[in-house]
């Protein structure tokens, strides 16, 4: 009798353990843990890739001459800083022999760009979000000046070769018989947002 | 079998905890300021290059105009502008010594090819036989592009 009951009980117990513990554990917590491990491994691979890329980029940046990086920062500065620029333009005009009568910032929406855009890189909830928006802002300055043609040539050459990137977008010349002309210019300046 | 599952579960849990720890360390090693500096440098390089490619030099136009325009023709007013579409144009008014002088100016523009679609209008003969005119034309990028 015992020889039959015990194996039967063992079988029932085994089946019970299988369905009550083994199967639910295998398809429940163990499966979830495996998924979590796979995700962590993926994240760790990405972190390794990031480290490798960071080292490559750091090497590439270090290979660029620091003077050139500084010049690049002047070419496209981090802020508008139009006041310093106006001072520089005023000095350039004086050196060129051009008399500046008026300088104004055109604040029309069509002439100011980049102020409504997102930050290029914003930190939010511990993650970096890289915006695809145009990273360059621009604003137009309106200038009125009086001077000779050669003074204008000299002034334009100075603007065009300025260490900070400036584009003359519009220029009006009104002639006179005296050789001194009236100029109206719109100069666009840029910065990195 | 149940024991196997139990111990396997423990091993997996330990593995998960270890990976999580490693990931936390890796996360702390990522410096957002460094990433930002790389992104800004890339933006500066790319945008600087693009802007320099489109950098405008009207002084080149004036120098060219000095060479193209006959000495018998002069401008009294000139307006150069670059539209939103990047198309640059010239509008102005001037005086030519004679019709022939104006014709030679028109021919010179056509031969040069960088001052395109030049249309002379409002042509009037003055008392001294000089000819006043208005001009509108578009400018080839080549004539206003900056070259170091």
Contacts between the chains, C-beta under 8 A, distances in Angstrom:
chain1	res1	chain2	res2	distance
A	17	B	1	7.8
A	17	B	2	5.0
A	18	B	1	7.1
A	18	B	2	7.7
A	21	B	2	5.5
A	21	B	5	7.3
A	22	B	1	5.9
A	22	B	2	5.5
A	22	B	5	5.1
A	25	B	5	5.4
A	25	B	6	7.8
A	25	B	9	6.3
A	26	B	5	6.1
A	29	B	9	6.6
A	30	B	5	7.2
A	30	B	8	6.9
A	30	B	9	5.5
A	30	B	12	6.2
A	33	B	9	7.3
A	33	B	12	4.5
A	33	B	13	6.2
A	33	B	16	5.3
A	34	B	12	6.6
A	36	B	16	5.4
A	37	B	12	6.8
A	37	B	15	5.8
A	37	B	16	5.2
A	37	B	19	5.8
A	40	B	16	7.0
A	40	B	19	3.7
A	40	B	20	6.1
A	40	B	22	7.7
A	40	B	23	5.4
A	41	B	19	6.5
A	43	B	23	5.4
A	43	B	26	7.7
A	44	B	19	6.7
A	44	B	22	6.0
A	44	B	23	5.8
A	44	B	26	6.3
A	47	B	23	7.0
A	47	B	26	3.7
A	47	B	27	7.3
A	47	B	29	7.8
A	47	B	30	7.4
A	48	B	26	7.9
A	50	B	30	6.5
A	51	B	26	7.9
A	51	B	29	7.3
A	54	B	34	6.7
A	54	B	35	8.0
A	54	B	38	7.7
A	57	B	38	5.2
A	61	B	38	7.5
A	61	B	41	6.4
A	69	B	41	7.8
A	72	B	44	5.7
A	72	B	45	7.1
A	72	B	48	6.0
A	73	B	44	7.2
A	75	B	48	5.5
A	75	B	52	8.0
A	76	B	44	5.3
A	76	B	47	6.2
A	76	B	48	5.0
A	76	B	51	7.2
A	78	B	40	8.0
A	110	B	84	7.8
A	120	B	36	7.9
A	120	B	39	5.9
A	120	B	40	6.7
A	120	B	43	5.9
A	121	B	32	7.9
A	121	B	35	6.9
A	121	B	36	4.5
A	121	B	39	4.9
A	121	B	40	7.4
A	123	B	32	5.4
A	128	B	32	5.9
A	128	B	35	5.7
A	128	B	36	7.8
A	130	B	39	6.3
A	135	B	43	4.1
A	135	B	47	5.9
A	136	B	43	7.8
A	136	B	47	4.6
A	136	B	51	7.1
A	152	B	62	7.7
A	153	B	59	5.9
A	153	B	62	6.3
A	153	B	63	7.8
A	156	B	57	7.6
A	156	B	58	5.8
A	156	B	59	4.1
A	156	B	62	7.3
A	157	B	59	5.3
A	160	B	55	7.3
A	160	B	56	7.7
A	160	B	57	4.5
A	160	B	58	7.9
A	160	B	59	6.0
A	160	B	146	5.7
A	161	B	148	7.9
A	165	B	48	7.4
A	165	B	51	5.5
A	165	B	52	7.1
A	165	B	55	6.8
A	167	B	51	7.9
A	167	B	54	7.7
A	167	B	55	6.3
A	167	B	56	4.7
A	167	B	82	8.0
A	168	B	56	6.0
A	168	B	58	5.2
A	169	B	56	7.1
A	169	B	81	7.0
A	169	B	82	5.0
A	170	B	79	7.7
A	170	B	80	7.0
A	170	B	81	4.4
A	170	B	82	6.9
A	171	B	58	5.8
A	171	B	78	7.9
A	171	B	79	7.4
A	171	B	80	5.0
A	171	B	81	7.7
A	172	B	77	7.5
A	172	B	78	7.1
A	172	B	79	4.6
A	172	B	80	7.8
A	173	B	75	7.5
A	173	B	77	6.7
A	173	B	78	4.4
A	173	B	79	7.7
A	174	B	76	7.7
A	174	B	77	5.3
A	175	B	74	7.7
A	175	B	75	6.6
A	175	B	76	4.2
A	175	B	77	6.1
A	190	B	47	7.9
A	190	B	51	6.1
A	192	B	40	6.6
A	192	B	43	6.1
A	192	B	44	5.6
A	192	B	47	6.8
